[in-house]
Amino acid sequence: MNTNSKEQAKFWREPTLNNLEMLRAKYVTHTFSRHTHDGYAIGVIEQGIEEFTYQGAIHRAPAGSIVVIHPGEVHTGHAGTPAGWTYRMLYPEVTLVQKATAELIGQQKLPYFPNPVIQDCQLAAQLRQLHIILENSTSVLERESCFLWTVAQMVTRYGDRPPYLAPIKQEHQVVQRIQDYLRANYSDSISLEQLAYIANLKPLRLLRAFRKEVGLPPHAYLVQVRVARAKAMLSKGLSIAQVAADTGFTDQSHLTRHFKRLVGVTPRKYVLGCCKNVQDLLL
């Protein structure tokens, strides 16, 4: 990565690891909106400082540190210094992490990392090397072996029991019903009144219950669902303009704006990253 003020990003996928998504980027002014991932987000900071909100606190990850975000946890991301930050990220699916850790813990439970910022120079260097191998190595055996070994080292050193979860109240089912509705009707224009009617709750009560349960308001959750559907469509070769129309965005620029705020790259770069032999592109 260059050390100038230009923002750069490269996205790609690793087919041999369940299409593991990866990102290598330098961001200065870019800000990630509040969002979640279906799987883990694991990365190493190469330069600068990344600052992010996560589990009710603000965290700072300086160069040489490891960042771990759990599935379903709302978080943000922005520069913690005027010069920005450079990092390498992996986004493994839950099943991939389960498979990698099953032998360690003897069952298909998800590892929990209580500290989202890990200070371990040796492990950070190992994670960075894994990322480089996944980007450049032609050996399937090397890629699979390094991934398994690195995840195992993370779990062994920093994995812990998941925190106690309070009993789920009755409104969980209502919120689940609204989530299901948004996932099934993501391309439609949906109003809060519609959702309140479906939930049989007053609008404000629905908003409070949804935010408490999901960590996002319904409209932000809907945008996230739309972007997720857009990723799936783009990976299958559909045009960006067509995907924008099919996922409920007003136009291609509307999709691009939200896509980059959540994924970190534009739809075009995402499409290129789903193909082989992708070269770095300046934003």
Beta strands, then each sheet from edge to edge (+ up, - down):
strand 1: 8-14
strand 2: 20-27
strand 3: 32-35
strand 4: 41-54
strand 5: 57-62
strand 6: 65-69
strand 7: 75-79
strand 8: 85-91
strand 9: 117-119
strand 10: 281-282
sheet 1: 3+ 7- 4+ 8- 2+ 1- 10+
sheet 2: 3+ 7- 4+ 5-
sheet 3: 3+ 7- 4+ 6- 9+
end
